[in-house]
Amino acid sequence: MKAVLLDAATLGEDIDLAPLRACVDTFEVHASTRPEECIPRLHEAEIAIVNKVVLDAEVLESSPTVKLICLTATGTDNVDLEAAKRLGITVRNVNAYGTASVAQHTLMLMLALANRLPLYQRDVLAGRWSESPFFCLMDHRTLQLADKQLVIVGQGELGQAVATLAEAFGMRVSFAARPGGKGQDSRPTLVELAPQADVISLHCPLTQSTRHLIDADLLARLKPQALLINCARGSIVDEPAALGALQAGRLGGLGVDTLPQEPPPRDHPLLRALRDHQDAPLNLIVTPHNAWISPEARASVVRLTVDNIRSWQDADHAH
């Protein structure tokens, strides 16, 4: 049985791939794969292992030996699922591999924004502390998290982990009703919770119901000092609207770990704002989609992928 890993670089050079190698006869590893390289590299492979490489209908139709696609991620949007189903290809992803890592990153953003770290760090670098008439700087009003209201969108494992950490800081936590959800969800909506939120943290998938969930109308309902954190997907936030609110003093802080296009163009509004506000910095943090990258989380991706291959092999042999 031959397996091909098409974008090993996304797992990092420090992660041991031996468990994957041990569960197949032949294991071929490529650091990265361009679109035109997919078909030749999947020749005679039964298992395709990918993170972000696009496997569209053309690739799948031209790779008749592929029977299993293992995604080393939770998202499946880079695979044509309809084509895979039509061709009898099993698709399996990994879930909950980086809960602790992403929750920790979320709290890092929350704490840094609450304490206006981007602003004070810039002041220190600019020499303002050295020039202070007394022992400290207090130009930027900080936010004590104890007794403040955190509103979380997404009550899955990750949302629950963030809630546990926030409660350790004395925060009051509310979960918004699932956007676009049907049935008996009696929780208040995000629109209803927004006016009382001191912090909003997003941990929901990107769907038609959550695209631009945070838009100009929602931002207008927030307290001016509220913090917004997105460790979910970029398009859940209308970034230009959020940046406009931040610049106008209608948002207290903005921290994002994902953007709609990744890698992002250099002229993305948030990246441009970080560069252009050298003299008057914003309480803005943009991290490069690295909330998930702890060594423990990446090793867990490998372990869960091995589990997916083993269970597929067992099911296949059972038939």
ZIBELHU-V856404 format. One record per residue. N is the residue number from 1. RES is the residue in three letters. PHI is phi as a letter, one per 20 degrees, with the letter a starting at -180 (999 if undefined). OMEGA is omega in whole degrees, -180 to 180 (999 if undefined). D_LAST is the distance of its C-alpha to the last C-alpha in Angstrom with 2 decimals. Layout:
n:N res:RES phi:PHI omega:OMEGA d_last:D_LAST
n:N res:RES phi:PHI omega:OMEGA d_last:D_LAST
This chain:
n:1 res:MET phi:999 omega:-177 d_last:16.74
n:2 res:LYS phi:d omega:175 d_last:19.68
n:3 res:ALA phi:c omega:179 d_last:20.65
n:4 res:VAL phi:c omega:175 d_last:23.92
n:5 res:LEU phi:e omega:-170 d_last:26.05
n:6 res:LEU phi:e omega:-178 d_last:28.46
n:7 res:ASP phi:b omega:-177 d_last:31.03
n:8 res:ALA phi:f omega:-178 d_last:31.34
n:9 res:ALA phi:f omega:-179 d_last:34.97
n:10 res:THR phi:f omega:177 d_last:34.02
n:11 res:LEU phi:e omega:179 d_last:32.86
n:12 res:GLY phi:n omega:-177 d_last:36.12
n:13 res:GLU phi:f omega:-175 d_last:37.14
n:14 res:ASP phi:e omega:-178 d_last:37.41
n:15 res:ILE phi:e omega:-177 d_last:33.74
n:16 res:ASP phi:f omega:179 d_last:31.80
n:17 res:LEU phi:e omega:-178 d_last:28.68
n:18 res:ALA phi:g omega:178 d_last:27.88
n:19 res:PRO phi:f omega:176 d_last:25.00
n:20 res:LEU phi:f omega:-180 d_last:23.23
n:21 res:ARG phi:f omega:-175 d_last:24.19
n:22 res:ALA phi:f omega:-174 d_last:22.84
n:23 res:CYS phi:d omega:176 d_last:19.21
n:24 res:VAL phi:c omega:179 d_last:18.87
n:25 res:ASP phi:f omega:-180 d_last:20.31
n:26 res:THR phi:c omega:-178 d_last:22.70
n:27 res:PHE phi:c omega:-177 d_last:24.23
n:28 res:GLU phi:d omega:-174 d_last:26.80
n:29 res:VAL phi:d omega:175 d_last:29.17
n:30 res:HIS phi:c omega:-180 d_last:31.61
n:31 res:ALA phi:f omega:178 d_last:34.21
n:32 res:SER phi:b omega:-177 d_last:34.31
n:33 res:THR phi:b omega:175 d_last:33.22
n:34 res:ARG phi:f omega:-177 d_last:35.30
n:35 res:PRO phi:g omega:-177 d_last:33.80
n:36 res:GLU phi:f omega:-179 d_last:34.55
n:37 res:GLU phi:e omega:-174 d_last:32.77
n:38 res:CYS phi:f omega:-174 d_last:29.32
n:39 res:ILE phi:f omega:179 d_last:28.13
n:40 res:PRO phi:f omega:-178 d_last:29.42
n:41 res:ARG phi:f omega:179 d_last:28.13
n:42 res:LEU phi:e omega:179 d_last:24.54
n:43 res:HIS phi:g omega:179 d_last:24.66
n:44 res:GLU phi:m omega:178 d_last:21.62
n:45 res:ALA phi:e omega:174 d_last:20.32
n:46 res:GLU phi:e omega:-178 d_last:16.70
n:47 res:ILE phi:c omega:174 d_last:17.92
n:48 res:ALA phi:d omega:179 d_last:21.18
n:49 res:ILE phi:d omega:-176 d_last:23.02
n:50 res:VAL phi:b omega:171 d_last:26.03
n:51 res:ASN phi:d omega:-176 d_last:28.61
n:52 res:LYS phi:d omega:178 d_last:30.94
n:53 res:VAL phi:f omega:-177 d_last:30.26
n:54 res:VAL phi:e omega:174 d_last:29.79
n:55 res:LEU phi:d omega:-178 d_last:26.64
n:56 res:ASP phi:e omega:-176 d_last:27.78
n:57 res:ALA phi:g omega:-179 d_last:26.53
n:58 res:GLU phi:f omega:179 d_last:28.33
n:59 res:VAL phi:f omega:-177 d_last:26.76
n:60 res:LEU phi:f omega:179 d_last:23.20
n:61 res:GLU phi:f omega:-179 d_last:23.85
n:62 res:SER phi:e omega:-180 d_last:25.38
n:63 res:SER phi:c omega:-171 d_last:22.51
n:64 res:PRO phi:f omega:-179 d_last:19.75
n:65 res:THR phi:e omega:-177 d_last:17.83
n:66 res:VAL phi:f omega:-179 d_last:17.59
n:67 res:LYS phi:d omega:-178 d_last:14.24
n:68 res:LEU phi:b omega:172 d_last:15.41
n:69 res:ILE phi:d omega:176 d_last:18.95
n:70 res:CYS phi:d omega:177 d_last:20.26
n:71 res:LEU phi:e omega:177 d_last:23.62
n:72 res:THR phi:e omega:-179 d_last:26.01
n:73 res:ALA phi:b omega:177 d_last:27.78
n:74 res:THR phi:e omega:-178 d_last:27.49
n:75 res:GLY phi:f omega:-180 d_last:28.61
n:76 res:THR phi:c omega:-173 d_last:26.34
n:77 res:ASP phi:f omega:178 d_last:29.20
n:78 res:ASN phi:e omega:178 d_last:29.03
n:79 res:VAL phi:d omega:175 d_last:25.67
n:80 res:ASP phi:f omega:-174 d_last:25.57
n:81 res:LEU phi:f omega:179 d_last:22.93
n:82 res:GLU phi:f omega:178 d_last:23.30
n:83 res:ALA phi:f omega:179 d_last:22.77
n:84 res:ALA phi:f omega:179 d_last:19.70
n:85 res:LYS phi:f omega:-180 d_last:18.18
n:86 res:ARG phi:f omega:-177 d_last:19.36
n:87 res:LEU phi:e omega:179 d_last:17.85
n:88 res:GLY phi:m omega:180 d_last:14.38
n:89 res:ILE phi:e omega:177 d_last:15.31
n:90 res:THR phi:f omega:178 d_last:14.52
n:91 res:VAL phi:c omega:179 d_last:17.89
n:92 res:ARG phi:c omega:179 d_last:18.67
n:93 res:ASN phi:d omega:177 d_last:22.23
n:94 res:VAL phi:c omega:-179 d_last:24.14
n:95 res:ASN phi:c omega:172 d_last:26.45
n:96 res:ALA phi:l omega:180 d_last:29.40
n:97 res:TYR phi:e omega:-174 d_last:29.68
n:98 res:GLY phi:c omega:-176 d_last:33.40
n:99 res:THR phi:g omega:-178 d_last:34.77
n:100 res:ALA phi:f omega:-178 d_last:37.58
n:101 res:SER phi:f omega:-178 d_last:38.46
n:102 res:VAL phi:f omega:178 d_last:38.77
n:103 res:ALA phi:f omega:178 d_last:40.58
n:104 res:GLN phi:f omega:180 d_last:43.02
n:105 res:HIS phi:f omega:179 d_last:43.65
n:106 res:THR phi:g omega:179 d_last:44.27
n:107 res:LEU phi:f omega:176 d_last:46.87
n:108 res:MET phi:f omega:179 d_last:48.41
n:109 res:LEU phi:f omega:-179 d_last:49.01
n:110 res:MET phi:f omega:-179 d_last:50.32
n:111 res:LEU phi:f omega:-179 d_last:52.72
n:112 res:ALA phi:f omega:179 d_last:53.92
n:113 res:LEU phi:f omega:-179 d_last:54.68
n:114 res:ALA phi:f omega:-180 d_last:56.28
n:115 res:ASN phi:e omega:177 d_last:58.60
n:116 res:ARG phi:l omega:-178 d_last:59.26
n:117 res:LEU phi:g omega:179 d_last:58.19
n:118 res:PRO phi:g omega:-178 d_last:58.09
n:119 res:LEU phi:f omega:-178 d_last:61.67
n:120 res:TYR phi:f omega:178 d_last:63.12
n:121 res:GLN phi:f omega:178 d_last:61.47
n:122 res:ARG phi:f omega:178 d_last:63.09
n:123 res:ASP phi:f omega:180 d_last:66.41
n:124 res:VAL phi:f omega:-180 d_last:66.32
n:125 res:LEU phi:f omega:-180 d_last:65.58
n:126 res:ALA phi:e omega:177 d_last:68.40
n:127 res:GLY phi:n omega:-176 d_last:70.84
n:128 res:ARG phi:f omega:177 d_last:71.50
n:129 res:TRP phi:f omega:179 d_last:71.11
n:130 res:SER phi:f omega:-178 d_last:73.63
n:131 res:GLU phi:e omega:-175 d_last:75.99
n:132 res:SER phi:f omega:178 d_last:75.59
n:133 res:PRO phi:f omega:175 d_last:78.84
n:134 res:PHE phi:b omega:-162 d_last:77.15
n:135 res:PHE phi:f omega:-175 d_last:74.34
n:136 res:CYS phi:c omega:171 d_last:71.28
n:137 res:LEU phi:d omega:178 d_last:69.93
n:138 res:MET phi:b omega:-178 d_last:69.11
n:139 res:ASP phi:f omega:-175 d_last:69.18
n:140 res:HIS phi:d omega:-175 d_last:65.68
n:141 res:ARG phi:f omega:-178 d_last:65.01
n:142 res:THR phi:e omega:-178 d_last:61.96
n:143 res:LEU phi:c omega:175 d_last:59.65
n:144 res:GLN phi:f omega:-174 d_last:59.18
n:145 res:LEU phi:f omega:-180 d_last:55.68
n:146 res:ALA phi:g omega:180 d_last:56.64
n:147 res:ASP phi:m omega:177 d_last:57.00
n:148 res:LYS phi:e omega:-174 d_last:55.67
n:149 res:GLN phi:e omega:174 d_last:53.03
n:150 res:LEU phi:d omega:175 d_last:49.63
n:151 res:VAL phi:d omega:-179 d_last:47.54
n:152 res:ILE phi:d omega:174 d_last:43.86
n:153 res:VAL phi:d omega:-176 d_last:41.65
n:154 res:GLY phi:o omega:-176 d_last:38.07
n:155 res:GLN phi:d omega:175 d_last:37.43
n:156 res:GLY phi:e omega:-177 d_last:34.11
n:157 res:GLU phi:g omega:-178 d_last:33.73
n:158 res:LEU phi:f omega:178 d_last:35.97
n:159 res:GLY phi:g omega:179 d_last:38.61
n:160 res:GLN phi:f omega:179 d_last:38.76
n:161 res:ALA phi:f omega:177 d_last:39.21
n:162 res:VAL phi:f omega:179 d_last:42.05
n:163 res:ALA phi:g omega:180 d_last:43.62
n:164 res:THR phi:f omega:180 d_last:43.68
n:165 res:LEU phi:f omega:-179 d_last:45.43
n:166 res:ALA phi:f omega:179 d_last:47.85
n:167 res:GLU phi:f omega:177 d_last:48.79
n:168 res:ALA phi:f omega:176 d_last:49.74
n:169 res:PHE phi:e omega:177 d_last:52.37
n:170 res:GLY phi:n omega:180 d_last:53.61
n:171 res:MET phi:e omega:171 d_last:52.20
n:172 res:ARG phi:e omega:-171 d_last:51.52
n:173 res:VAL phi:d omega:173 d_last:48.05
n:174 res:SER phi:c omega:175 d_last:46.97
n:175 res:PHE phi:d omega:177 d_last:43.66
n:176 res:ALA phi:f omega:175 d_last:43.96
n:177 res:ALA phi:g omega:-178 d_last:41.98
n:178 res:ARG phi:f omega:180 d_last:38.87
n:179 res:PRO phi:g omega:-180 d_last:40.15
n:180 res:GLY phi:m omega:-179 d_last:38.82
n:181 res:GLY phi:f omega:179 d_last:37.23
n:182 res:LYS phi:c omega:175 d_last:37.35
n:183 res:GLY phi:o omega:-168 d_last:37.68
n:184 res:GLN phi:d omega:180 d_last:39.56
n:185 res:ASP phi:f omega:-176 d_last:40.31
n:186 res:SER phi:e omega:-180 d_last:43.88
n:187 res:ARG phi:f omega:177 d_last:44.54
n:188 res:PRO phi:f omega:177 d_last:47.32
n:189 res:THR phi:f omega:177 d_last:46.51
n:190 res:LEU phi:f omega:178 d_last:47.24
n:191 res:VAL phi:g omega:180 d_last:50.23
n:192 res:GLU phi:f omega:-176 d_last:51.60
n:193 res:LEU phi:e omega:-173 d_last:51.06
n:194 res:ALA phi:g omega:-176 d_last:52.33
n:195 res:PRO phi:f omega:-179 d_last:56.06
n:196 res:GLN phi:e omega:-176 d_last:55.72
n:197 res:ALA phi:f omega:169 d_last:53.30
n:198 res:ASP phi:e omega:177 d_last:54.70
n:199 res:VAL phi:b omega:171 d_last:51.39
n:200 res:ILE phi:d omega:178 d_last:48.34
n:201 res:SER phi:c omega:-174 d_last:45.09
n:202 res:LEU phi:d omega:179 d_last:42.11
n:203 res:HIS phi:b omega:-177 d_last:38.52
n:204 res:CYS phi:d omega:178 d_last:36.72
n:205 res:PRO phi:f omega:174 d_last:34.38
n:206 res:LEU phi:e omega:178 d_last:35.96
n:207 res:THR phi:c omega:176 d_last:35.55
n:208 res:GLN phi:f omega:-179 d_last:37.90
n:209 res:SER phi:f omega:-178 d_last:39.39
n:210 res:THR phi:d omega:178 d_last:40.06
n:211 res:ARG phi:f omega:-176 d_last:41.29
n:212 res:HIS phi:l omega:174 d_last:44.95
n:213 res:LEU phi:g omega:175 d_last:44.75
n:214 res:ILE phi:e omega:-179 d_last:47.66
n:215 res:ASP phi:d omega:-177 d_last:50.17
n:216 res:ALA phi:g omega:-179 d_last:53.95
n:217 res:ASP phi:f omega:179 d_last:54.20
n:218 res:LEU phi:f omega:180 d_last:52.16
n:219 res:LEU phi:f omega:-179 d_last:54.08
n:220 res:ALA phi:f omega:179 d_last:57.32
n:221 res:ARG phi:e omega:-175 d_last:56.42
n:222 res:LEU phi:e omega:169 d_last:56.12
n:223 res:LYS phi:f omega:-180 d_last:58.88
n:224 res:PRO phi:g omega:-178 d_last:60.52
n:225 res:GLN phi:e omega:-177 d_last:59.59
n:226 res:ALA phi:f omega:178 d_last:55.89
n:227 res:LEU phi:d omega:179 d_last:53.25
n:228 res:LEU phi:c omega:-178 d_last:50.08
n:229 res:ILE phi:c omega:179 d_last:47.07
n:230 res:ASN phi:c omega:172 d_last:43.95
n:231 res:CYS phi:d omega:179 d_last:41.07
n:232 res:ALA phi:d omega:179 d_last:38.54
n:233 res:ARG phi:c omega:-172 d_last:38.65
n:234 res:GLY phi:g omega:-173 d_last:41.79
n:235 res:SER phi:f omega:175 d_last:41.99
n:236 res:ILE phi:f omega:179 d_last:42.14
n:237 res:VAL phi:d omega:169 d_last:45.77
n:238 res:ASP phi:f omega:-171 d_last:48.32
n:239 res:GLU phi:f omega:177 d_last:49.66
n:240 res:PRO phi:g omega:178 d_last:52.93
n:241 res:ALA phi:f omega:180 d_last:53.74
n:242 res:ALA phi:f omega:178 d_last:53.03
n:243 res:LEU phi:f omega:178 d_last:55.10
n:244 res:GLY phi:f omega:178 d_last:57.90
n:245 res:ALA phi:f omega:179 d_last:57.95
n:246 res:LEU phi:f omega:-179 d_last:58.07
n:247 res:GLN phi:f omega:-178 d_last:60.90
n:248 res:ALA phi:e omega:-180 d_last:62.81
n:249 res:GLY phi:m omega:179 d_last:62.63
n:250 res:ARG phi:d omega:176 d_last:60.45
n:251 res:LEU phi:b omega:-174 d_last:57.53
n:252 res:GLY phi:f omega:-179 d_last:58.08
n:253 res:GLY phi:a omega:-178 d_last:55.31
n:254 res:LEU phi:c omega:177 d_last:52.14
n:255 res:GLY phi:c omega:-179 d_last:49.32
n:256 res:VAL phi:c omega:177 d_last:46.24
n:257 res:ASP phi:d omega:-179 d_last:43.40
n:258 res:THR phi:c omega:176 d_last:41.76
n:259 res:LEU phi:c omega:-175 d_last:43.17
n:260 res:PRO phi:g omega:178 d_last:41.84
n:261 res:GLN phi:d omega:-178 d_last:41.77
n:262 res:GLU phi:c omega:-3 d_last:40.81
n:263 res:PRO phi:f omega:-176 d_last:42.51
n:264 res:PRO phi:e omega:173 d_last:45.31
n:265 res:PRO phi:f omega:-178 d_last:48.27
n:266 res:ARG phi:f omega:-178 d_last:51.40
n:267 res:ASP phi:e omega:175 d_last:53.22
n:268 res:HIS phi:g omega:-175 d_last:50.89
n:269 res:PRO phi:g omega:-178 d_last:53.36
n:270 res:LEU phi:f omega:179 d_last:52.40
n:271 res:LEU phi:f omega:178 d_last:52.61
n:272 res:ARG phi:f omega:180 d_last:55.86
n:273 res:ALA phi:f omega:178 d_last:57.23
n:274 res:LEU phi:f omega:-180 d_last:56.58
n:275 res:ARG phi:f omega:-170 d_last:58.57
n:276 res:ASP phi:e omega:-177 d_last:61.29
n:277 res:HIS phi:d omega:-180 d_last:62.30
n:278 res:GLN phi:f omega:-176 d_last:63.65
n:279 res:ASP phi:e omega:179 d_last:66.94
n:280 res:ALA phi:c omega:-174 d_last:65.65
n:281 res:PRO phi:f omega:178 d_last:62.10
n:282 res:LEU phi:d omega:174 d_last:59.66
n:283 res:ASN phi:e omega:-171 d_last:57.68
n:284 res:LEU phi:c omega:175 d_last:54.59
n:285 res:ILE phi:c omega:174 d_last:51.71
n:286 res:VAL phi:c omega:177 d_last:49.00
n:287 res:THR phi:d omega:-169 d_last:46.36
n:288 res:PRO phi:e omega:179 d_last:43.98
n:289 res:HIS phi:l omega:-177 d_last:40.61
n:290 res:ASN phi:d omega:177 d_last:40.63
n:291 res:ALA phi:f omega:-172 d_last:40.19
n:292 res:TRP phi:e omega:-161 d_last:36.69
n:293 res:ILE phi:e omega:177 d_last:37.54
n:294 res:SER phi:g omega:178 d_last:38.30
n:295 res:PRO phi:g omega:180 d_last:36.82
n:296 res:GLU phi:f omega:-179 d_last:35.03
n:297 res:ALA phi:f omega:-179 d_last:33.35
n:298 res:ARG phi:f omega:175 d_last:32.31
n:299 res:ALA phi:f omega:178 d_last:30.92
n:300 res:SER phi:f omega:176 d_last:28.94
n:301 res:VAL phi:g omega:179 d_last:27.43
n:302 res:VAL phi:f omega:-179 d_last:26.16
n:303 res:ARG phi:f omega:-179 d_last:24.82
n:304 res:LEU phi:f omega:177 d_last:22.98
n:305 res:THR phi:f omega:175 d_last:21.54
n:306 res:VAL phi:g omega:178 d_last:20.25
n:307 res:ASP phi:g omega:180 d_last:18.66
n:308 res:ASN phi:f omega:179 d_last:16.99
n:309 res:ILE phi:f omega:-179 d_last:15.65
n:310 res:ARG phi:f omega:-178 d_last:14.51
n:311 res:SER phi:f omega:177 d_last:12.73
n:312 res:TRP phi:f omega:178 d_last:10.95
n:313 res:GLN phi:f omega:-180 d_last:10.10
n:314 res:ASP phi:f omega:179 d_last:8.90
n:315 res:ALA phi:f omega:-179 d_last:6.69
n:316 res:ASP phi:f omega:179 d_last:5.45
n:317 res:HIS phi:f omega:-180 d_last:5.27
n:318 res:ALA phi:f omega:179 d_last:3.80
n:319 res:HIS phi:e omega:999 d_last:0.00
